[in-house]
Amino acid sequence: MTTGFAASLVNAWLDADYATVWHKIHTADPGSAGTTAAAAGDTARKQSTMASASAGSKAQTGTAPVWTNGGTSESVSHLSQWTLVTAGTFKSSCALASPQAWVSTNTLTLTSWSVSIAPIAA
């Protein structure tokens, strides 16, 4: 038997806090407030709609967010997650699987994203 959180508790929390997520892209770790090293090429937060949580995990569903670089050359390496398109509350941050070179007019598409909490009691 595995010790951990009750799946029902974790799923309810994820469904409440991550129903809709607004992502911002960064060129380095966003830091404890989610505001460090914001990418300059597209500063907008983009929305992800999330599927219902199951087994302590929740994944992006629907249309993938897309950013278009408006004239810089940089390497995008991190994301921050927010409650609203502007202002709002910082929720979390994560690193991309690998940094992405991003130059003027290029697009960056977030094809998949998920959040999970472990361990789940079994």
TORMARPA-111617 format. One record per residue: residue number from 1; residue in three letters; chain; x, y, z of N, C-alpha, C in turn. Coordinates in steps of 0.02 Angstrom, whole numbers, m for minus. Atoms other than C-alpha are relative to their C-alpha. Example, Ala and Ser with C-alpha at 12.3 -4.5 7.8 and 13.67 -1.06 7.14 Angstrom:
REM residues 2
+-----+--------+--------+--------+--------+--------+--------+--------+--------+--------+--------+--------+
| num | residu | chaine |    n_u |    n_v |    n_w |   ca_u |   ca_v |   ca_w |    c_u |    c_v |    c_w |
+-----+--------+--------+--------+--------+--------+--------+--------+--------+--------+--------+--------+
|   1 |    ALA |      A |     45 |    m59 |      0 |    615 |   m225 |    390 |     45 |     60 |      0 |
|   2 |    SER |      A |    m42 |    m59 |     m3 |    684 |    m53 |    357 |    m39 |     55 |     37 |
+-----+--------+--------+--------+--------+--------+--------+--------+--------+--------+--------+--------+
REM end
This chain:
REM residues 122
+-----+--------+--------+--------+--------+--------+--------+--------+--------+--------+--------+--------+
| num | residu | chaine |    n_u |    n_v |    n_w |   ca_u |   ca_v |   ca_w |    c_u |    c_v |    c_w |
+-----+--------+--------+--------+--------+--------+--------+--------+--------+--------+--------+--------+
|   1 |    MET |      A |     42 |    m58 |      0 |      0 |      0 |      0 |     45 |     62 |      0 |
|   2 |    THR |      A |    m37 |    m63 |      5 |     63 |    175 |    m46 |    m31 |     53 |     44 |
|   3 |    THR |      A |     25 |    m56 |    m40 |     48 |    318 |     76 |     m1 |     63 |    m42 |
|   4 |    GLY |      A |      2 |    m62 |     36 |      2 |    490 |     15 |    m67 |     35 |      9 |
|   5 |    PHE |      A |     62 |    m39 |     m1 |   m141 |    609 |    m21 |    m59 |    m41 |    m26 |
|   6 |    ALA |      A |     61 |     32 |     27 |   m320 |    550 |    m50 |    m12 |     29 |    m70 |
|   7 |    ALA |      A |     10 |    m21 |     69 |   m353 |    557 |   m237 |    m59 |     49 |     m5 |
|   8 |    SER |      A |     58 |    m44 |      3 |   m523 |    638 |   m208 |     17 |     71 |     22 |
|   9 |    LEU |      A |    m21 |    m65 |    m25 |   m444 |    781 |   m110 |     43 |     36 |    m52 |
|  10 |    VAL |      A |    m46 |    m30 |     50 |   m306 |    812 |   m238 |    m39 |     18 |    m63 |
|  11 |    ASN |      A |     39 |    m14 |     61 |   m426 |    800 |   m386 |    m45 |     61 |      9 |
|  12 |    ALA |      A |     43 |    m58 |    m13 |   m546 |    925 |   m305 |     41 |     65 |      1 |
|  13 |    TRP |      A |    m43 |    m59 |     m2 |   m404 |   1047 |   m272 |     23 |     19 |    m70 |
|  14 |    LEU |      A |    m22 |    m15 |     69 |   m336 |   1032 |   m449 |    m57 |     27 |    m42 |
|  15 |    ASP |      A |     58 |    m23 |     39 |   m510 |   1053 |   m524 |    m19 |     72 |     19 |
|  16 |    ALA |      A |     17 |    m68 |    m22 |   m540 |   1210 |   m419 |     53 |     51 |    m21 |
|  17 |    ASP |      A |    m53 |    m49 |     12 |   m370 |   1293 |   m442 |     28 |      0 |    m71 |
|  18 |    TYR |      A |    m27 |      3 |     68 |   m325 |   1237 |   m618 |    m54 |    m14 |    m52 |
|  19 |    ALA |      A |     54 |      8 |     50 |   m492 |   1242 |   m711 |     21 |     34 |    m65 |
|  20 |    THR |      A |    m28 |    m37 |     56 |   m419 |   1375 |   m826 |     66 |     28 |     23 |
|  21 |    VAL |      A |    m67 |    m22 |    m17 |   m236 |   1422 |   m829 |     22 |     50 |    m53 |
|  22 |    TRP |      A |    m31 |    m49 |     46 |   m151 |   1574 |   m906 |     75 |     m8 |      6 |
|  23 |    HIS |      A |    m73 |     11 |      1 |     31 |   1539 |   m957 |     36 |     62 |    m25 |
|  24 |    LYS |      A |    m45 |    m52 |     23 |    171 |   1666 |   m977 |     67 |    m34 |    m14 |
|  25 |    ILE |      A |    m64 |     32 |     16 |    336 |   1620 |  m1060 |     58 |     42 |     27 |
|  26 |    HIS |      A |    m58 |    m30 |    m31 |    507 |   1656 |   m985 |     65 |    m26 |    m31 |
|  27 |    THR |      A |    m65 |     19 |     26 |    690 |   1650 |  m1035 |     45 |    m32 |     54 |
|  28 |    ALA |      A |    m35 |     31 |    m56 |    745 |   1583 |   m864 |    m53 |    m16 |     54 |
|  29 |    ASP |      A |     46 |     16 |    m56 |    668 |   1524 |   m699 |    m40 |     62 |     19 |
|  30 |    PRO |      A |     42 |    m59 |    m17 |    520 |   1641 |   m662 |      5 |     23 |     73 |
|  31 |    GLY |      A |     m8 |    m20 |    m70 |    564 |   1646 |   m476 |    m62 |    m12 |     41 |
|  32 |    SER |      A |     53 |     16 |    m48 |    453 |   1637 |   m323 |    m64 |     40 |    m11 |
|  33 |    ALA |      A |     60 |    m40 |     15 |    332 |   1771 |   m387 |    m24 |     m8 |    m72 |
|  34 |    GLY |      A |     19 |     11 |     70 |    328 |   1713 |   m569 |     14 |     57 |    m46 |
|  35 |    THR |      A |    m10 |    m61 |     39 |    392 |   1880 |   m633 |     70 |      9 |    m29 |
|  36 |    THR |      A |    m69 |     m7 |     23 |    578 |   1853 |   m668 |      7 |    m25 |    m72 |
|  37 |    ALA |      A |    m21 |     22 |     67 |    646 |   1840 |   m847 |    m57 |    m13 |    m48 |
|  38 |    ALA |      A |     55 |      6 |     49 |    484 |   1865 |   m944 |     27 |      8 |    m70 |
|  39 |    ALA |      A |    m21 |     m5 |     70 |    508 |   1838 |  m1130 |    m23 |     66 |    m29 |
|  40 |    ALA |      A |     17 |    m65 |     29 |    509 |   2000 |  m1231 |    m37 |     m6 |    m66 |
|  41 |    GLY |      A |     30 |      8 |     66 |    451 |   1930 |  m1398 |    m76 |      0 |     m1 |
|  42 |    ASP |      A |     73 |     m2 |     m8 |    271 |   1906 |  m1340 |    m13 |     m2 |     75 |
|  43 |    THR |      A |      8 |     m6 |    m72 |    227 |   1965 |  m1165 |    m68 |    m21 |     25 |
|  44 |    ALA |      A |     69 |     18 |    m19 |     45 |   1907 |  m1166 |     m3 |    m68 |     34 |
|  45 |    ARG |      A |     17 |     65 |    m28 |    m21 |   1768 |  m1057 |    m50 |    m33 |    m46 |
|  46 |    LYS |      A |     45 |     38 |     44 |   m108 |   1632 |  m1156 |    m36 |    m53 |     41 |
|  47 |    GLN |      A |     45 |     44 |    m39 |   m250 |   1522 |  m1095 |      4 |    m73 |    m20 |
|  48 |    SER |      A |      9 |     72 |      9 |   m257 |   1334 |  m1074 |    m64 |    m20 |     36 |
|  49 |    THR |      A |     57 |     30 |    m33 |   m419 |   1245 |  m1038 |     22 |    m69 |     22 |
|  50 |    MET |      A |    m25 |     62 |    m29 |   m394 |   1093 |   m929 |    m55 |    m52 |      5 |
|  51 |    ALA |      A |     46 |     56 |    m10 |   m478 |    922 |   m924 |    m11 |    m10 |     75 |
|  52 |    SER |      A |     12 |     17 |    m70 |   m551 |    857 |   m761 |     58 |    m40 |     28 |
|  53 |    ALA |      A |    m55 |     35 |    m33 |   m423 |    793 |   m637 |    m19 |    m73 |     11 |
|  54 |    SER |      A |      8 |     72 |    m12 |   m399 |    606 |   m618 |     66 |    m27 |     29 |
|  55 |    ALA |      A |    m58 |     31 |    m31 |   m279 |    510 |   m506 |     55 |     51 |     18 |
|  56 |    GLY |      A |    m48 |    m51 |    m22 |   m198 |    672 |   m446 |     34 |     37 |    m56 |
|  57 |    SER |      A |    m30 |    m33 |     57 |   m161 |    740 |   m620 |    m53 |     34 |    m42 |
|  58 |    LYS |      A |     46 |    m39 |     41 |   m240 |    867 |   m736 |     38 |     23 |    m62 |
|  59 |    ALA |      A |    m36 |    m15 |     62 |   m195 |    898 |   m919 |    m37 |     50 |    m43 |
|  60 |    GLN |      A |     28 |    m48 |     48 |   m221 |   1033 |  m1049 |    m42 |    m36 |    m51 |
|  61 |    THR |      A |     43 |     27 |     52 |   m361 |   1002 |  m1172 |    m22 |     58 |    m45 |
|  62 |    GLY |      A |     25 |    m53 |     44 |   m434 |   1099 |  m1319 |     56 |     33 |    m39 |
|  63 |    THR |      A |    m47 |    m37 |     42 |   m343 |   1231 |  m1420 |     64 |     17 |     38 |
|  64 |    ALA |      A |    m65 |    m13 |    m30 |   m158 |   1245 |  m1382 |     17 |     75 |     m3 |
|  65 |    PRO |      A |    m21 |    m70 |      2 |    m92 |   1418 |  m1333 |     58 |     10 |    m49 |
|  66 |    VAL |      A |    m52 |    m16 |     49 |     18 |   1502 |  m1465 |     24 |     71 |     13 |
|  67 |    TRP |      A |    m31 |    m66 |     m5 |    140 |   1647 |  m1445 |     36 |     14 |    m65 |
|  68 |    THR |      A |    m36 |    m21 |     60 |    211 |   1744 |  m1594 |     52 |     52 |     19 |
|  69 |    ASN |      A |    m54 |    m45 |    m18 |    380 |   1828 |  m1576 |     m5 |     63 |    m42 |
|  70 |    GLY |      A |      9 |    m64 |     32 |    364 |   2012 |  m1616 |     64 |     37 |    m17 |
|  71 |    GLY |      A |    m60 |    m35 |     21 |    545 |   2052 |  m1653 |     63 |     m9 |     41 |
|  72 |    THR |      A |    m61 |     12 |    m40 |    672 |   1980 |  m1531 |     32 |    m66 |    m19 |
|  73 |    SER |      A |    m33 |     64 |      6 |    794 |   1837 |  m1528 |     18 |    m21 |     71 |
|  74 |    GLU |      A |    m11 |     23 |    m69 |    792 |   1739 |  m1366 |    m12 |    m75 |      5 |
|  75 |    SER |      A |     11 |     71 |    m13 |    785 |   1566 |  m1292 |    m52 |     m6 |     55 |
|  76 |    VAL |      A |     54 |      9 |    m49 |    624 |   1518 |  m1203 |     11 |    m66 |     36 |
|  77 |    SER |      A |    m16 |     60 |    m38 |    649 |   1394 |  m1061 |    m50 |    m17 |     55 |
|  78 |    HIS |      A |     46 |     10 |    m57 |    509 |   1413 |   m931 |    m69 |     29 |    m14 |
|  79 |    LEU |      A |     68 |    m27 |      0 |    324 |   1446 |   m905 |    m19 |     17 |     71 |
|  80 |    SER |      A |     33 |    m12 |    m64 |    229 |   1526 |   m764 |    m75 |     m6 |    m12 |
|  81 |    GLN |      A |     72 |      9 |      5 |     45 |   1491 |   m729 |    m35 |     50 |     46 |
|  82 |    TRP |      A |     35 |    m55 |    m34 |    m81 |   1625 |   m675 |    m75 |    m13 |      0 |
|  83 |    THR |      A |     72 |      7 |     m4 |   m264 |   1641 |   m626 |    m37 |     42 |    m52 |
|  84 |    LEU |      A |     33 |    m46 |     46 |   m303 |   1783 |   m749 |     48 |     21 |    m56 |
|  85 |    VAL |      A |    m39 |    m22 |     58 |   m245 |   1854 |   m916 |     45 |     59 |     18 |
|  86 |    THR |      A |    m43 |    m53 |    m27 |   m179 |   2011 |   m827 |    m11 |      1 |     76 |
|  87 |    ALA |      A |      2 |      0 |    m73 |   m143 |   2038 |   m642 |     m9 |    m72 |     24 |
|  88 |    GLY |      A |     12 |     69 |    m24 |   m214 |   1884 |   m553 |     52 |    m23 |     49 |
|  89 |    THR |      A |    m44 |     31 |    m49 |   m121 |   1765 |   m439 |     46 |    m50 |    m35 |
|  90 |    PHE |      A |    m49 |     49 |     24 |     38 |   1669 |   m480 |    m15 |    m67 |     32 |
|  91 |    LYS |      A |     16 |     67 |    m25 |      2 |   1482 |   m464 |     62 |    m45 |      6 |
|  92 |    SER |      A |    m55 |     47 |      3 |    158 |   1387 |   m517 |     46 |     19 |    m58 |
|  93 |    SER |      A |    m45 |     m7 |     57 |    304 |   1379 |   m637 |     30 |    m67 |    m17 |
|  94 |    CYS |      A |    m32 |     63 |     22 |    392 |   1244 |   m736 |     50 |     14 |    m55 |
|  95 |    ALA |      A |    m49 |     m4 |     54 |    537 |   1215 |   m854 |    m25 |    m39 |    m60 |
|  96 |    LEU |      A |     14 |     39 |     61 |    512 |   1162 |  m1035 |     47 |    m60 |     m1 |
|  97 |    ALA |      A |    m43 |     60 |      5 |    584 |    991 |  m1078 |     69 |     19 |    m25 |
|  98 |    SER |      A |    m63 |    m27 |     24 |    720 |   1086 |  m1172 |    m12 |     72 |    m22 |
|  99 |    PRO |      A |      8 |    m69 |     22 |    749 |   1272 |  m1206 |    m13 |      3 |    m75 |
| 100 |    GLN |      A |     18 |     m9 |     71 |    677 |   1333 |  m1372 |     27 |     66 |    m26 |
| 101 |    ALA |      A |    m22 |    m61 |     33 |    767 |   1457 |  m1484 |    m61 |     32 |    m32 |
| 102 |    TRP |      A |     60 |    m34 |     22 |    640 |   1590 |  m1531 |     21 |     67 |    m30 |
| 103 |    VAL |      A |    m20 |    m61 |     35 |    671 |   1726 |  m1662 |    m61 |     34 |    m30 |
| 104 |    SER |      A |     53 |    m42 |     27 |    567 |   1863 |  m1743 |    m45 |    m38 |    m48 |
| 105 |    THR |      A |     55 |     30 |     39 |    402 |   1801 |  m1821 |    m11 |    m74 |     14 |
| 106 |    ASN |      A |     12 |     70 |    m18 |    424 |   1624 |  m1752 |    m59 |     m5 |     48 |
| 107 |    THR |      A |     52 |     13 |    m49 |    281 |   1547 |  m1656 |     23 |    m54 |     48 |
| 108 |    LEU |      A |    m13 |     51 |    m51 |    290 |   1443 |  m1498 |    m68 |    m26 |     21 |
| 109 |    THR |      A |     64 |     31 |    m16 |    146 |   1321 |  m1468 |     10 |    m48 |     58 |
| 110 |    LEU |      A |     m2 |     45 |    m58 |    116 |   1236 |  m1301 |    m46 |    m59 |    m16 |
| 111 |    THR |      A |     41 |     56 |     24 |     57 |   1068 |  m1368 |    m26 |    m44 |     57 |
| 112 |    SER |      A |     26 |     38 |    m58 |     40 |    986 |  m1197 |     27 |     30 |     64 |
| 113 |    TRP |      A |    m19 |    m25 |    m66 |     46 |   1036 |  m1016 |    m44 |    m35 |     51 |
| 114 |    SER |      A |     39 |     31 |    m53 |     m7 |    950 |   m856 |     30 |     18 |     68 |
| 115 |    VAL |      A |    m21 |    m11 |    m69 |      2 |    970 |   m669 |    m22 |    m60 |     41 |
| 116 |    SER |      A |     18 |     58 |    m41 |      4 |    831 |   m541 |     27 |      9 |     71 |
| 117 |    ILE |      A |    m21 |      1 |    m70 |     21 |    803 |   m355 |      8 |    m73 |     20 |
| 118 |    ALA |      A |    m14 |     69 |    m20 |     99 |    646 |   m284 |     34 |      1 |     68 |
| 119 |    PRO |      A |     31 |     65 |     18 |    101 |    528 |   m199 |    m74 |     m1 |     17 |
| 120 |    ILE |      A |     71 |     13 |    m11 |    m79 |    471 |   m206 |     m5 |    m65 |     39 |
| 121 |    ALA |      A |      9 |     61 |    m41 |   m130 |    345 |    m72 |    m35 |    m53 |    m40 |
| 122 |    ALA |      A |     33 |     56 |     35 |   m175 |    175 |   m140 |    m20 |    m53 |     49 |
+-----+--------+--------+--------+--------+--------+--------+--------+--------+--------+--------+--------+
REM end
